[in-house]
Amino acid sequence: MPDKRWDATAVTALKQRFQHAGPQEILAWAIAEAGSFVLATSFGAEDMALTDMLWRLRAESTVIMLDTL
C-alpha cells in the first residue's frame, strides 16, 4: 500500500511549499522528515556544497565516500 504522505495532493503541496525555497531550507526539511540522513559523496563540487550545507545545519548525518576513479 502506498504511503499516503506522498499521494498527488501531498506532492502538489510540497511543490508549492518549496517553489521559492533555497536548497538549505529543502535539505533541512528532508532531514527533519527522515530523522537520519546519509550523504554518499565522491567529493565533487555538488557533493561538497551538500556537505557544507549539512555541516551548517548541524545535521546528525553520516557522510560516506564513493570512489569513482
GROMACS elastic network, one bead per residue, 0.5 to 0.9 nm:
[ bonds ]
;  ai    aj funct       b0    kb
    1     4     6  0.86545   500
    2     5     6  0.86081   500
    2     6     6  0.77982   500
    2     7     6  0.79394   500
    3     6     6  0.59275   500
    3     7     6  0.73343   500
    4     7     6  0.54069   500
    4    10     6  0.80330   500
    5     8     6  0.89542   500
    5     9     6  0.86942   500
    5    10     6  0.59306   500
    5    11     6  0.81009   500
    6     9     6  0.77460   500
    6    10     6  0.54537   500
    6    11     6  0.58370   500
    7    10     6  0.53508   500
    7    11     6  0.62603   500
    7    12     6  0.86773   500
    8    11     6  0.51435   500
    8    12     6  0.61128   500
    8    13     6  0.86091   500
    9    12     6  0.51717   500
    9    13     6  0.62344   500
    9    14     6  0.87315   500
   10    13     6  0.50648   500
   10    14     6  0.62294   500
   10    15     6  0.85929   500
   11    14     6  0.50848   500
   11    15     6  0.61050   500
   11    16     6  0.86514   500
   12    15     6  0.50227   500
   12    16     6  0.62775   500
   12    17     6  0.85847   500
   13    16     6  0.51689   500
   13    17     6  0.60568   500
   13    18     6  0.86634   500
   14    18     6  0.60605   500
   14    19     6  0.81713   500
   15    18     6  0.54480   500
   15    19     6  0.56977   500
   16    19     6  0.51408   500
   16    20     6  0.82413   500
   17    20     6  0.76913   500
   17    21     6  0.76333   500
   18    22     6  0.78846   500
   18    25     6  0.82568   500
   18    26     6  0.69316   500
   19    22     6  0.88452   500
   21    24     6  0.81210   500
   21    25     6  0.61549   500
   21    26     6  0.66857   500
   22    25     6  0.54895   500
   22    26     6  0.65300   500
   22    27     6  0.87760   500
   23    26     6  0.51123   500
   23    27     6  0.60059   500
   23    28     6  0.84725   500
   23    50     6  0.89345   500
   23    53     6  0.84963   500
   24    27     6  0.50855   500
   24    28     6  0.60013   500
   24    29     6  0.85500   500
   24    50     6  0.88070   500
   24    53     6  0.63607   500
   24    54     6  0.84463   500
   24    56     6  0.89876   500
   24    57     6  0.78950   500
   25    28     6  0.51246   500
   25    29     6  0.62302   500
   25    30     6  0.86818   500
   26    29     6  0.51484   500
   26    30     6  0.62251   500
   26    31     6  0.87230   500
   27    30     6  0.50260   500
   27    31     6  0.61803   500
   27    32     6  0.85619   500
   27    50     6  0.86339   500
   27    53     6  0.80040   500
   27    54     6  0.79946   500
   27    57     6  0.88084   500
   28    31     6  0.52200   500
   28    32     6  0.61767   500
   28    33     6  0.86094   500
   28    53     6  0.89896   500
   28    54     6  0.83514   500
   28    57     6  0.70369   500
   28    59     6  0.81159   500
   29    32     6  0.50956   500
   29    33     6  0.60916   500
   29    34     6  0.85850   500
   30    33     6  0.50910   500
   30    34     6  0.60558   500
   30    35     6  0.84144   500
   30    37     6  0.84870   500
   31    34     6  0.51859   500
   31    35     6  0.58320   500
   31    36     6  0.62339   500
   31    37     6  0.60835   500
   31    59     6  0.73879   500
   31    60     6  0.85213   500
   31    61     6  0.85488   500
   32    35     6  0.53722   500
   32    36     6  0.77874   500
   33    36     6  0.84112   500
   34    37     6  0.67381   500
   35    60     6  0.85942   500
   36    59     6  0.84567   500
   36    60     6  0.65886   500
   36    61     6  0.60783   500
   36    62     6  0.83310   500
   37    59     6  0.81221   500
   37    60     6  0.71572   500
   37    62     6  0.63780   500
   37    63     6  0.85606   500
   38    61     6  0.56639   500
   38    63     6  0.57422   500
   38    64     6  0.73214   500
   39    47     6  0.83525   500
   39    50     6  0.81848   500
   39    51     6  0.77099   500
   39    61     6  0.74898   500
   39    62     6  0.62358   500
   39    64     6  0.62298   500
   39    65     6  0.84680   500
   40    47     6  0.81230   500
   40    62     6  0.84866   500
   40    63     6  0.59760   500
   40    65     6  0.58506   500
   40    66     6  0.64638   500
   41    44     6  0.73659   500
   41    46     6  0.89218   500
   41    47     6  0.55067   500
   41    48     6  0.78966   500
   41    51     6  0.83575   500
   41    63     6  0.70561   500
   41    64     6  0.61240   500
   41    66     6  0.56454   500
   41    67     6  0.86079   500
   42    47     6  0.68002   500
   42    48     6  0.87476   500
   42    64     6  0.85427   500
   42    65     6  0.56187   500
   42    67     6  0.61932   500
   42    68     6  0.64689   500
   43    46     6  0.78422   500
   43    47     6  0.53801   500
   43    48     6  0.56898   500
   43    51     6  0.87868   500
   43    65     6  0.74882   500
   43    66     6  0.82954   500
   44    47     6  0.52003   500
   44    48     6  0.61446   500
   44    49     6  0.87021   500
   45    48     6  0.52129   500
   45    49     6  0.63429   500
   45    50     6  0.88421   500
   46    49     6  0.51319   500
   46    50     6  0.64047   500
   46    51     6  0.86821   500
   47    50     6  0.51190   500
   47    51     6  0.60835   500
   47    52     6  0.85623   500
   48    52     6  0.60434   500
   48    53     6  0.85128   500
   49    52     6  0.51603   500
   49    53     6  0.62485   500
   49    54     6  0.87209   500
   50    53     6  0.50054   500
   50    54     6  0.61653   500
   50    55     6  0.86176   500
   51    54     6  0.51271   500
   51    55     6  0.62670   500
   51    56     6  0.86858   500
   51    63     6  0.78539   500
   52    55     6  0.50842   500
   52    56     6  0.61526   500
   52    57     6  0.85772   500
   53    56     6  0.50546   500
   53    57     6  0.60777   500
   53    58     6  0.85159   500
   53    59     6  0.88346   500
   54    57     6  0.51176   500
   54    58     6  0.61736   500
   54    59     6  0.55002   500
   54    60     6  0.83613   500
   54    61     6  0.76389   500
   55    59     6  0.64532   500
   56    59     6  0.77842   500
   57    60     6  0.89430   500
   58    61     6  0.86615   500
